[in-house]
Amino acid sequence: MTAMTTPPQKCGCPDYSMSRRAFLGRLGAVGALAGLTSTGLSTQMAFGAGPYTGDVLVVLSLRGGFDGLNTIVPTGDPRYTEVRPSIRIPQGALLPLDEMFGLHPAMAPLMPWWNSGDFAAVQAVGMANQTRSHFEAMEEMERAAPGSSLRTGWLDRTLGLRDTGSAFQAVQIGSSMAASAFRGPSPELAMRSIDDFDLSGAWDATERRRWSDALTGLHAGAPPMVATPAATTLGALAGAAAMQDAGYTPDADYPNSDLGRAMRDVARVIKSDVGLQVAAVDYGDWDMHTDMGTVNSGWLTDKLSELARSLAAFATDLGAKFGDVTVVTLTEFGRSLVENGSGGVDHGHGQAVLLLGGGVNGGQVHGTWPTLERDALAGGDLAGTTDYRQILAEILEKRCQGSSSVFPDLTSDRLGVVRARG
């Protein structure tokens, strides 16, 4: 493998987000109303107008392969320091979590929520169909139906079990790329952000009304497959305009970054009480084959710092509404156990999942640790002892009025990562 010199494409891996974006960019004009190319980040939201009273579920996808071993660090496992001699996180620098695990110091902004029992992790998480391909792993993760003929995404299936929502039933913020988790019959909208979502050519309220009237008349009498998406888009534009007019001043200091701005928008929509049920945020650039860095500086430390500061600001900004929100992180696979010769880690298997929210059973690392002994590894890497769908199913069942039927043939095993709503 020939290493390049600067992130994000250091490893020679294909730019999977750009190729998917380029493909979708050829699909038509609707996304052009509000589409955006944005390196490493896109946000999707789903709103419902029915009698939903569960948590807002925020799915934060860490695209590229998040290194859980240097984040939720198994310092109590003697092989950890052996296999990562130059990139390991020294025990003395870690924030202690329990006898086995410590937290990377860049994640310090989240420690108040760990101590209050609202932030947790699950180690050694995997999926049924193991693969080291970004494309295949992302598709499998978001379809979440191994061994079945289902081709819809798990979030689309979740929404399909609920009452039909408003114009904001499924909205993507950050790019025109629709994540596979939302793939299915529900209509979708694309927006870069709340403030930038508008109809091209409509520069004020008067022009917006003119365009809306003209497009409504144009689609009058059209078949539902044409008229419904048009009406949904126009309704969403009106709703976004109302939020723009109201303005927003957050109650926290977000990082001035793609992720910080995305989480700020999610909090804004939650606090606007417009019926948000699901928000999905993509945060990329975790494919650290080379130059991962050290505990004090470098690629991983910078990414973890941005992640922790964004989530801490989000939790603070929500205020009392934090108790009705559950954040879960996902990634397509973990990283290799053994560091490579370029100061990085290659594609692996077992991963770490992070959980944040008022209903989280926090202050602990959940799951069964398989150890890093050679006979306990999967293809030479950390084994996955917990199916990631078990975590998602438990969140849906206990916090989101959902059903594990979204995940076909899933066992009834649960870890107790969240509490049932009262």
DOTORMAR-500296 format. One record per residue (C-alpha): residue number from 0; residue in three letters; chain; z, x, y negated. Coordinates in Angstrom, 1 decimal. Last residue first. Layout:
{NUM,ALA,A,{Z,X,Y}};
...
***
This chain:
{421,GLY,A,{32.2,-41.5,-6.2}};
{420,ARG,A,{29.3,-39.2,-5.5}};
{419,ALA,A,{29.5,-37.3,-2.2}};
{418,ARG,A,{30.5,-33.7,-2.5}};
{417,VAL,A,{28.1,-30.8,-2.3}};
{416,VAL,A,{27.6,-27.7,-0.1}};
{415,GLY,A,{29.2,-29.2,2.9}};
{414,LEU,A,{27.2,-27.3,5.4}};
{413,ARG,A,{25.2,-30.1,7.1}};
{412,ASP,A,{23.8,-30.3,10.6}};
{411,SER,A,{22.0,-33.7,11.3}};
{410,THR,A,{18.8,-32.0,12.5}};
{409,LEU,A,{15.5,-32.4,10.7}};
{408,ASP,A,{12.7,-34.0,12.7}};
{407,PRO,A,{10.9,-35.1,9.6}};
{406,PHE,A,{12.3,-34.1,6.2}};
{405,VAL,A,{12.0,-37.1,3.7}};
{404,SER,A,{13.9,-39.1,6.4}};
{403,SER,A,{16.9,-37.1,5.2}};
{402,SER,A,{17.5,-40.0,2.8}};
{401,GLY,A,{18.2,-40.2,-0.9}};
{400,GLN,A,{20.7,-41.7,-3.3}};
{399,CYS,A,{20.7,-38.4,-5.2}};
{398,ARG,A,{24.2,-36.8,-4.8}};
{397,LYS,A,{25.3,-37.2,-1.2}};
{396,GLU,A,{22.1,-37.9,0.8}};
{395,LEU,A,{19.7,-36.0,-1.5}};
{394,ILE,A,{21.9,-33.0,-1.8}};
{393,GLU,A,{22.6,-33.0,1.9}};
{392,ALA,A,{18.9,-33.2,2.6}};
{391,LEU,A,{18.1,-30.3,0.3}};
{390,ILE,A,{20.7,-28.0,2.0}};
{389,GLN,A,{19.5,-29.0,5.5}};
{388,ARG,A,{16.0,-28.4,4.3}};
{387,TYR,A,{16.8,-24.7,3.7}};
{386,ASP,A,{17.3,-24.3,7.4}};
{385,THR,A,{20.5,-22.3,7.8}};
{384,THR,A,{20.7,-19.2,10.1}};
{383,GLY,A,{17.8,-17.3,8.5}};
{382,ALA,A,{17.7,-13.8,9.8}};
{381,LEU,A,{17.8,-10.8,7.5}};
{380,ASP,A,{15.0,-8.4,8.3}};
{379,GLY,A,{13.6,-6.3,11.2}};
{378,GLY,A,{11.4,-9.1,12.5}};
{377,ALA,A,{14.5,-11.4,12.5}};
{376,LEU,A,{17.7,-9.3,12.6}};
{375,ALA,A,{20.7,-9.8,14.8}};
{374,ASP,A,{19.9,-7.0,17.3}};
{373,ARG,A,{19.7,-4.5,14.4}};
{372,GLU,A,{23.0,-5.3,12.9}};
{371,LEU,A,{22.7,-6.8,9.5}};
{370,THR,A,{25.2,-9.6,10.1}};
{369,PRO,A,{24.3,-13.2,11.0}};
{368,TRP,A,{26.3,-14.7,8.1}};
{367,THR,A,{26.7,-18.4,8.7}};
{366,GLY,A,{26.4,-20.6,5.6}};
{365,HIS,A,{28.3,-21.1,2.4}};
{364,VAL,A,{29.3,-18.6,-0.2}};
{363,GLN,A,{32.3,-20.0,-2.1}};
{362,GLY,A,{33.5,-21.0,-5.6}};
{361,GLY,A,{31.6,-24.2,-5.5}};
{360,ASN,A,{31.5,-27.4,-3.6}};
{359,VAL,A,{28.8,-28.7,-6.0}};
{358,GLY,A,{29.2,-32.2,-7.5}};
{357,GLY,A,{29.4,-31.1,-11.1}};
{356,GLY,A,{26.5,-28.7,-10.8}};
{355,LEU,A,{25.1,-25.3,-9.8}};
{354,LEU,A,{23.7,-24.2,-6.4}};
{353,LEU,A,{22.1,-20.9,-5.5}};
{352,VAL,A,{20.1,-20.3,-2.4}};
{351,ALA,A,{19.9,-16.8,-0.7}};
{350,GLN,A,{17.1,-15.7,1.5}};
{349,GLY,A,{16.3,-14.7,5.1}};
{348,HIS,A,{12.7,-13.5,5.7}};
{347,GLY,A,{11.2,-10.4,4.2}};
{346,HIS,A,{8.4,-9.4,1.9}};
{345,ASP,A,{8.8,-5.8,0.6}};
{344,VAL,A,{11.7,-4.1,-1.2}};
{343,GLY,A,{11.6,-1.7,-4.1}};
{342,GLY,A,{12.2,1.9,-5.0}};
{341,SER,A,{8.7,3.0,-4.0}};
{340,GLY,A,{9.5,4.5,-0.6}};
{339,ASN,A,{10.7,1.1,0.7}};
{338,GLU,A,{14.1,-0.4,0.8}};
{337,VAL,A,{15.3,-1.8,4.2}};
{336,LEU,A,{16.3,-5.5,4.4}};
{335,SER,A,{13.0,-6.8,3.4}};
{334,ARG,A,{13.0,-9.5,0.7}};
{333,GLY,A,{13.7,-13.2,0.9}};
{332,PHE,A,{11.1,-15.9,1.4}};
{331,GLU,A,{9.3,-18.7,-0.5}};
{330,THR,A,{12.1,-19.1,-3.0}};
{329,LEU,A,{14.4,-22.1,-3.8}};
{328,THR,A,{17.2,-22.6,-6.4}};
{327,VAL,A,{19.3,-25.8,-6.6}};
{326,VAL,A,{20.6,-27.5,-9.7}};
{325,THR,A,{22.7,-30.7,-9.4}};
{324,VAL,A,{23.3,-32.9,-12.4}};
{323,ASP,A,{25.7,-35.8,-12.9}};
{322,GLY,A,{28.9,-33.8,-13.8}};
{321,PHE,A,{26.9,-31.8,-16.3}};
{320,LYS,A,{26.5,-34.9,-18.4}};
{319,ALA,A,{29.8,-34.3,-20.1}};
{318,GLY,A,{28.4,-31.2,-21.8}};
{317,LEU,A,{24.8,-30.7,-20.9}};
{316,ASP,A,{24.5,-27.8,-23.3}};
{315,THR,A,{27.1,-25.7,-21.5}};
{314,ALA,A,{25.4,-26.1,-18.1}};
{313,PHE,A,{22.0,-25.3,-19.6}};
{312,ALA,A,{23.4,-22.3,-21.5}};
{311,ALA,A,{24.9,-20.9,-18.2}};
{310,LEU,A,{21.6,-21.6,-16.4}};
{309,SER,A,{19.6,-19.7,-19.0}};
{308,ARG,A,{22.1,-16.8,-19.2}};
{307,ALA,A,{22.2,-16.4,-15.4}};
{306,LEU,A,{18.4,-16.4,-15.0}};
{305,GLU,A,{17.7,-14.1,-17.9}};
{304,SER,A,{20.4,-11.7,-16.6}};
{303,LEU,A,{19.0,-11.9,-13.1}};
{302,LYS,A,{15.5,-11.1,-14.3}};
{301,ASP,A,{16.7,-8.1,-16.3}};
{300,THR,A,{18.8,-6.7,-13.5}};
{299,LEU,A,{16.0,-7.1,-11.0}};
{298,TRP,A,{13.4,-5.3,-13.2}};
{297,GLY,A,{15.5,-2.4,-14.4}};
{296,SER,A,{18.9,-1.6,-15.8}};
{295,ASN,A,{22.6,-1.2,-14.9}};
{294,VAL,A,{22.6,-2.0,-11.2}};
{293,THR,A,{19.5,0.1,-10.6}};
{292,GLY,A,{15.8,-0.7,-10.8}};
{291,MET,A,{13.4,-2.7,-8.7}};
{290,ASP,A,{10.8,0.0,-9.2}};
{289,THR,A,{8.3,-1.1,-6.6}};
{288,HIS,A,{7.8,-4.1,-4.2}};
{287,MET,A,{9.6,-6.5,-6.6}};
{286,ASP,A,{7.8,-9.8,-6.2}};
{285,TRP,A,{10.3,-11.8,-8.4}};
{284,ASP,A,{7.8,-12.5,-11.2}};
{283,GLY,A,{8.1,-16.3,-11.3}};
{282,TYR,A,{10.3,-19.1,-12.6}};
{281,ASP,A,{9.0,-22.5,-11.7}};
{280,VAL,A,{11.0,-25.5,-12.9}};
{279,ALA,A,{11.3,-28.8,-11.2}};
{278,ALA,A,{13.1,-31.8,-12.9}};
{277,VAL,A,{14.0,-34.9,-10.9}};
{276,GLN,A,{15.7,-38.2,-11.9}};
{275,LEU,A,{15.2,-38.4,-15.6}};
{274,GLY,A,{15.9,-42.0,-16.9}};
{273,VAL,A,{15.2,-41.7,-20.6}};
{272,ASP,A,{18.8,-40.9,-21.5}};
{271,SER,A,{17.9,-38.4,-24.2}};
{270,LYS,A,{20.6,-36.0,-22.9}};
{269,ILE,A,{18.6,-35.5,-19.7}};
{268,VAL,A,{15.4,-34.9,-21.7}};
{267,ARG,A,{17.0,-32.3,-23.9}};
{266,ALA,A,{18.7,-30.6,-20.9}};
{265,VAL,A,{15.3,-30.2,-19.2}};
{264,ASP,A,{13.8,-29.0,-22.5}};
{263,ARG,A,{16.5,-26.3,-22.9}};
{262,MET,A,{15.9,-25.3,-19.3}};
{261,ALA,A,{12.2,-24.7,-20.1}};
{260,ARG,A,{13.0,-22.8,-23.3}};
{259,GLY,A,{15.4,-20.5,-21.5}};
{258,LEU,A,{13.0,-20.0,-18.6}};
{257,ASP,A,{10.1,-19.0,-20.9}};
{256,SER,A,{12.3,-16.8,-23.0}};
{255,ASN,A,{14.4,-16.9,-26.2}};
{254,PRO,A,{17.6,-17.1,-24.2}};
{253,TYR,A,{19.5,-20.3,-24.8}};
{252,ASP,A,{22.5,-20.6,-27.1}};
{251,ALA,A,{24.3,-23.8,-26.4}};
{250,ASP,A,{24.8,-27.3,-27.9}};
{249,PRO,A,{21.1,-27.8,-28.3}};
{248,THR,A,{19.6,-29.3,-31.5}};
{247,TYR,A,{16.8,-31.7,-30.8}};
{246,GLY,A,{14.3,-33.7,-32.8}};
{245,ALA,A,{14.2,-37.5,-32.9}};
{244,ASP,A,{10.6,-37.6,-33.9}};
{243,GLN,A,{9.7,-35.3,-31.0}};
{242,MET,A,{11.6,-37.6,-28.6}};
{241,ALA,A,{9.7,-40.6,-29.9}};
{240,ALA,A,{6.4,-38.7,-29.6}};
{239,ALA,A,{7.2,-37.8,-26.0}};
{238,GLY,A,{7.5,-41.5,-25.2}};
{237,ALA,A,{4.3,-42.4,-26.9}};
{236,LEU,A,{2.4,-39.6,-25.1}};
{235,ALA,A,{3.9,-40.7,-21.8}};
{234,GLY,A,{2.7,-44.3,-22.3}};
{233,LEU,A,{-0.8,-43.0,-23.1}};
{232,THR,A,{-0.8,-40.9,-19.9}};
{231,THR,A,{0.5,-43.7,-17.7}};
{230,ALA,A,{-2.1,-46.1,-19.2}};
{229,ALA,A,{-4.9,-43.7,-18.4}};
{228,PRO,A,{-3.6,-42.9,-14.9}};
{227,THR,A,{-3.4,-46.7,-14.2}};
{226,ALA,A,{-6.9,-47.6,-15.6}};
{225,VAL,A,{-9.0,-45.3,-13.4}};
{224,MET,A,{-7.5,-46.0,-9.9}};
{223,PRO,A,{-6.6,-49.5,-11.1}};
{222,PRO,A,{-10.3,-50.5,-11.7}};
{221,ALA,A,{-11.4,-50.7,-15.4}};
{220,GLY,A,{-11.0,-54.0,-17.1}};
{219,ALA,A,{-9.7,-52.4,-20.3}};
{218,HIS,A,{-10.1,-48.6,-20.0}};
{217,LEU,A,{-12.1,-48.2,-23.3}};
{216,GLY,A,{-9.8,-50.6,-25.1}};
{215,THR,A,{-6.7,-48.6,-24.2}};
{214,LEU,A,{-8.6,-45.4,-25.2}};
{213,ALA,A,{-9.5,-46.8,-28.6}};
{212,ASP,A,{-6.0,-48.2,-29.3}};
{211,SER,A,{-4.4,-44.9,-28.3}};
{210,TRP,A,{-6.8,-42.9,-30.4}};
{209,ARG,A,{-6.2,-45.0,-33.4}};
{208,ARG,A,{-2.4,-45.1,-32.9}};
{207,ARG,A,{-2.3,-41.2,-32.5}};
{206,GLU,A,{-4.4,-40.9,-35.7}};
{205,THR,A,{-1.8,-42.9,-37.6}};
{204,ALA,A,{1.1,-41.1,-36.1}};
{203,ASP,A,{-0.2,-37.6,-37.0}};
{202,TRP,A,{-2.6,-34.9,-35.7}};
{201,ALA,A,{-4.3,-36.9,-33.0}};
{200,GLY,A,{-7.2,-34.6,-32.1}};
{199,SER,A,{-5.8,-33.5,-28.8}};
{198,LEU,A,{-3.2,-36.1,-27.7}};
{197,ASP,A,{0.3,-34.7,-27.8}};
{196,PHE,A,{2.8,-32.7,-25.7}};
{195,ASP,A,{3.8,-29.6,-27.7}};
{194,ASP,A,{7.3,-30.7,-28.7}};
{193,ILE,A,{8.2,-31.8,-25.2}};
{192,SER,A,{6.9,-28.6,-23.6}};
{191,ARG,A,{3.7,-27.3,-22.0}};
{190,MET,A,{2.8,-30.7,-20.7}};
{189,ALA,A,{1.1,-32.0,-17.5}};
{188,LEU,A,{1.3,-35.6,-16.3}};
{187,GLU,A,{1.4,-36.8,-12.7}};
{186,PRO,A,{0.6,-40.0,-10.8}};
{185,SER,A,{2.5,-40.5,-7.5}};
{184,PRO,A,{0.2,-40.5,-4.5}};
{183,GLY,A,{1.0,-37.1,-3.1}};
{182,ARG,A,{1.7,-33.5,-4.1}};
{181,PHE,A,{4.9,-33.2,-6.0}};
{180,ALA,A,{6.3,-30.3,-3.8}};
{179,SER,A,{2.9,-28.7,-4.0}};
{178,ALA,A,{3.5,-27.8,-7.6}};
{177,ALA,A,{0.9,-29.1,-10.1}};
{176,MET,A,{-0.7,-26.4,-12.3}};
{175,SER,A,{-1.5,-27.6,-15.8}};
{174,SER,A,{1.1,-25.3,-17.3}};
{173,GLY,A,{4.6,-25.3,-18.7}};
{172,ILE,A,{5.9,-28.8,-18.3}};
{171,GLN,A,{4.9,-31.0,-15.4}};
{170,VAL,A,{5.6,-34.8,-15.5}};
{169,ALA,A,{6.2,-37.2,-12.6}};
{168,GLN,A,{7.6,-40.6,-13.2}};
{167,PHE,A,{7.3,-40.2,-17.0}};
{166,ALA,A,{5.1,-43.3,-17.5}};
{165,SER,A,{7.9,-45.3,-16.1}};
{164,GLY,A,{9.2,-45.4,-12.5}};
{163,THR,A,{8.2,-47.2,-9.3}};
{162,ASP,A,{11.4,-48.0,-7.4}};
{161,ARG,A,{12.5,-45.3,-5.0}};
{160,LEU,A,{11.5,-44.1,-1.5}};
{159,GLY,A,{8.2,-42.7,-3.0}};
{158,LEU,A,{10.2,-40.4,-5.2}};
{157,THR,A,{11.6,-38.5,-2.2}};
{156,ARG,A,{8.2,-38.3,-0.6}};
{155,ASP,A,{6.7,-36.8,-3.8}};
{154,LEU,A,{9.6,-34.4,-3.9}};
{153,TRP,A,{9.0,-33.3,-0.3}};
{152,GLY,A,{5.3,-32.7,-0.9}};
{151,THR,A,{2.6,-34.6,0.9}};
{150,ARG,A,{0.5,-33.2,3.7}};
{149,LEU,A,{2.4,-34.7,6.6}};
{148,SER,A,{0.9,-33.9,10.0}};
{147,SER,A,{4.2,-32.7,11.4}};
{146,GLY,A,{5.3,-29.4,13.0}};
{145,PRO,A,{7.0,-28.2,9.8}};
{144,ALA,A,{7.6,-30.9,7.1}};
{143,ALA,A,{8.9,-29.2,4.0}};
{142,ARG,A,{5.7,-29.6,2.1}};
{141,GLU,A,{7.1,-27.4,-0.7}};
{140,MET,A,{8.5,-24.7,1.6}};
{139,GLU,A,{5.4,-24.7,3.8}};
{138,GLU,A,{3.0,-24.4,0.9}};
{137,MET,A,{5.1,-21.7,-0.7}};
{136,ALA,A,{5.3,-19.7,2.6}};
{135,GLU,A,{1.6,-20.0,3.2}};
{134,PHE,A,{0.5,-18.8,-0.2}};
{133,HIS,A,{3.1,-16.0,-0.5}};
{132,SER,A,{2.4,-14.7,3.0}};
{131,ARG,A,{5.3,-13.2,4.8}};
{130,THR,A,{5.6,-16.0,7.2}};
{129,GLN,A,{8.4,-17.8,9.1}};
{128,ASN,A,{7.7,-21.4,10.2}};
{127,ALA,A,{11.1,-22.9,10.6}};
{126,MET,A,{12.5,-21.9,7.3}};
{125,GLY,A,{15.3,-19.6,6.2}};
{124,VAL,A,{18.7,-19.3,4.5}};
{123,ALA,A,{20.9,-16.3,5.2}};
{122,GLN,A,{23.3,-16.9,2.3}};
{121,VAL,A,{24.2,-20.1,0.6}};
{120,ALA,A,{25.6,-19.8,-3.0}};
{119,ALA,A,{28.0,-21.7,-5.2}};
{118,PHE,A,{28.7,-22.7,-8.8}};
{117,ASP,A,{30.8,-25.7,-9.8}};
{116,GLY,A,{34.2,-24.6,-8.5}};
{115,SER,A,{35.8,-23.7,-11.8}};
{114,ASN,A,{35.8,-20.0,-10.9}};
{113,TRP,A,{32.2,-20.1,-10.0}};
{112,TRP,A,{31.4,-22.0,-13.2}};
{111,PRO,A,{33.2,-19.4,-15.3}};
{110,MET,A,{31.3,-16.7,-13.2}};
{109,LEU,A,{27.9,-17.9,-14.4}};
{108,PRO,A,{27.5,-15.5,-17.4}};
{107,ALA,A,{28.4,-12.6,-15.0}};
{106,MET,A,{25.1,-12.8,-13.1}};
{105,ALA,A,{24.1,-9.4,-14.4}};
{104,PRO,A,{27.1,-8.0,-12.5}};
{103,HIS,A,{25.4,-8.8,-9.1}};
{102,LEU,A,{27.9,-11.0,-7.2}};
{101,GLY,A,{30.0,-9.7,-4.3}};
{100,PHE,A,{30.2,-10.9,-0.7}};
{99,MET,A,{32.1,-10.2,2.5}};
{98,GLU,A,{35.8,-10.5,1.5}};
{97,ASP,A,{35.1,-13.1,-1.1}};
{96,LEU,A,{33.4,-13.4,-4.5}};
{95,PRO,A,{34.1,-10.1,-6.2}};
{94,LEU,A,{31.9,-9.3,-9.3}};
{93,LEU,A,{30.1,-6.1,-8.1}};
{92,ALA,A,{30.2,-2.8,-9.9}};
{91,GLY,A,{32.8,-1.1,-7.7}};
{90,GLN,A,{30.8,-2.2,-4.6}};
{89,PRO,A,{27.8,-0.3,-5.7}};
{88,ILE,A,{24.6,-2.4,-5.9}};
{87,ARG,A,{22.1,-0.9,-3.5}};
{86,ILE,A,{18.8,0.5,-4.9}};
{85,SER,A,{19.0,4.1,-3.8}};
{84,PRO,A,{20.6,4.0,-0.3}};
{83,ARG,A,{19.4,0.5,0.7}};
{82,VAL,A,{19.5,0.6,4.5}};
{81,GLU,A,{22.8,2.4,4.9}};
{80,THR,A,{24.6,0.7,2.0}};
{79,TYR,A,{24.0,-2.7,3.6}};
{78,ARG,A,{24.7,-1.6,7.2}};
{77,PRO,A,{28.5,-1.7,6.7}};
{76,ASP,A,{28.6,-5.5,6.0}};
{75,GLY,A,{31.4,-6.2,3.6}};
{74,THR,A,{29.2,-5.5,0.6}};
{73,PRO,A,{27.0,-8.4,1.5}};
{72,VAL,A,{25.6,-8.8,-2.0}};
{71,ILE,A,{24.8,-12.2,-3.4}};
{70,THR,A,{22.2,-10.8,-5.8}};
{69,ASN,A,{21.0,-7.6,-4.1}};
{68,LEU,A,{20.6,-9.3,-0.8}};
{67,GLY,A,{19.2,-12.5,-2.4}};
{66,ASP,A,{16.0,-10.7,-3.4}};
{65,PHE,A,{13.8,-13.6,-4.7}};
{64,GLY,A,{10.3,-13.8,-3.2}};
{63,GLY,A,{7.5,-14.3,-5.6}};
{62,ARG,A,{8.4,-17.6,-7.2}};
{61,LEU,A,{12.0,-18.4,-7.9}};
{60,SER,A,{11.7,-22.2,-7.7}};
{59,LEU,A,{14.4,-24.1,-9.8}};
{58,VAL,A,{14.8,-27.6,-8.5}};
{57,VAL,A,{16.8,-29.7,-10.9}};
{56,LEU,A,{18.1,-33.0,-9.4}};
{55,VAL,A,{19.5,-35.5,-11.9}};
{54,ASP,A,{22.3,-37.1,-9.9}};
{53,GLY,A,{22.3,-40.6,-8.6}};
{52,THR,A,{22.3,-44.0,-10.4}};
{51,TYR,A,{18.7,-45.1,-9.9}};
{50,PRO,A,{18.3,-48.8,-10.7}};
{49,GLY,A,{14.6,-48.4,-11.6}};
{48,ALA,A,{13.0,-46.7,-14.7}};
{47,GLY,A,{12.3,-43.4,-13.0}};
{46,PHE,A,{11.4,-40.0,-14.4}};
{45,ALA,A,{10.0,-37.0,-12.7}};
{44,MET,A,{9.8,-33.6,-14.4}};
{43,GLN,A,{7.8,-30.5,-13.8}};
{42,THR,A,{8.3,-27.1,-15.4}};
{41,SER,A,{6.0,-24.1,-15.2}};
{40,LEU,A,{6.7,-20.4,-15.5}};
{39,GLY,A,{5.5,-17.0,-14.4}};
{38,THR,A,{2.8,-16.4,-17.1}};
{37,SER,A,{2.0,-19.5,-19.0}};
{36,THR,A,{-1.4,-21.1,-19.0}};
{35,LEU,A,{-1.2,-24.4,-20.8}};
{34,GLY,A,{-2.4,-28.0,-20.3}};
{33,ALA,A,{-1.8,-30.9,-22.7}};
{32,LEU,A,{-5.0,-32.9,-23.0}};
{31,ALA,A,{-6.8,-30.4,-20.7}};
{30,GLY,A,{-5.0,-31.9,-17.7}};
{29,VAL,A,{-7.0,-35.0,-18.0}};
{28,ALA,A,{-10.3,-33.2,-18.4}};
{27,GLY,A,{-11.2,-32.2,-14.9}};
{26,LEU,A,{-10.5,-30.3,-11.7}};
{25,ARG,A,{-11.7,-26.9,-12.7}};
{24,GLY,A,{-8.3,-25.9,-14.2}};
{23,LEU,A,{-6.7,-26.7,-10.9}};
{22,PHE,A,{-8.5,-23.8,-9.2}};
{21,ALA,A,{-7.6,-21.4,-12.1}};
{20,ARG,A,{-4.0,-22.4,-11.9}};
{19,ARG,A,{-3.9,-21.8,-8.2}};
{18,SER,A,{-5.5,-18.4,-8.7}};
{17,MET,A,{-3.1,-17.6,-11.5}};
{16,SER,A,{0.0,-18.5,-9.5}};
{15,TYR,A,{-1.2,-16.5,-6.5}};
{14,ASP,A,{-1.8,-13.3,-8.3}};
{13,PRO,A,{-2.6,-11.5,-5.1}};
{12,CYS,A,{-0.2,-8.8,-3.9}};
{11,GLY,A,{-1.1,-5.3,-5.0}};
{10,CYS,A,{2.5,-4.3,-5.3}};
{9,LYS,A,{3.0,-3.8,-9.0}};
{8,GLN,A,{1.5,-7.1,-10.1}};
{7,PRO,A,{4.4,-8.4,-12.3}};
{6,PRO,A,{5.2,-5.7,-13.3}};
{5,THR,A,{3.8,-2.3,-14.3}};
{4,THR,A,{2.8,0.9,-12.5}};
{3,MET,A,{0.7,-0.2,-9.5}};
{2,ALA,A,{1.7,0.8,-6.0}};
{1,THR,A,{-1.0,1.4,-3.4}};
{0,MET,A,{0.0,0.0,0.0}};
***
